[in-house]
Amino acid sequence: MAFSKLTDCLYVVAGGVFPKCNTAVIIADEVVVIDPGCEVEDLRRLLISLDLNLKDIDTVILSHIHPDHITHAARLQRLSNCRIAANEITAPLFNEKEAMKQFLGFSKSNPVRKAWEQLVNERMYGALDEGRVDEVLSDGDRFSFGDITLKMLYTPGHLPDHMCIEIIEPNLVFASDIDLTEFGPFYGHPNSSIGDFKESIRKLQHGKYNGLISGHLKEPLVTEYIDRLTAYSRQIGIREDLVLSAIIGGAKTIPEITATPIIYPSFPNVVYLQFEKWMIEHHVASLVAAGLVSEDKGKLSSI
Ligand SMILES: [Zn+2]
């Protein structure tokens, strides 16, 4: 089954791994959809099983601007005239897709931009559609829908606009791309931040939730999430060791480091190589800041 019932009011439609994501659905006074990146047909099946349909959706909430999370937002808005809610960083990016491309590092001068647009249009079709955010959210904002209250929790790092959504009554957190996948944390954009990501992981670990809903795990609800988050965060350190090891081994530039993939197992698409390069750049900056690597005229060396 593509969806699971977590409580009487809360469901998750499994989208799973990138380029899809898991979608949370709340059925209370309103029909609320968080991150519509699952298959629309699976979302429709869930709603039909509850004597509802896509046109009954009242609100779509976006956790952040990534195409695999916003995929069907504009389409659902066209179908149901639902309001779209997003935080103050995400909102203008959703309303203006050129701003979104620049935010993600794919400005017109980036030679990988076309390949990225092609990837989005082939595998996350709809994410670049024009749509509008009707309600701008801030950190700590609360919404009550019948028996369920949602609270917005800023958790930057993955991207500066990344936000988790606390679901207060069952005491769960929709953790979006703090997703506990085997791949590990993704910070593959120029404005991603390893330090912020670690801090956001710690924030969730202190949340005292009954469980975490991952944006990408096949079994989305994780109850033993505190230990899992520790292991997840540790992957950042492992990657950093591998980057340092490559520099000690003689790699002097980012392309020389990425000649042997560290984060992705391989690069089926030039876009993934771009993500790898941006992630390695963050690690190099972190190693330079820690005094373990020096940079002289664009050449890296270990200290
Ligand atoms: Zn994301």
Boltz pocket constraint, residues with backbone or C-beta under 6 A from the ligand:
constraints:
  - pocket:
      binder: B
      contacts: [[A, 64], [A, 66], [A, 69], [A, 158], [A, 177]]
      max_distance: 6.0
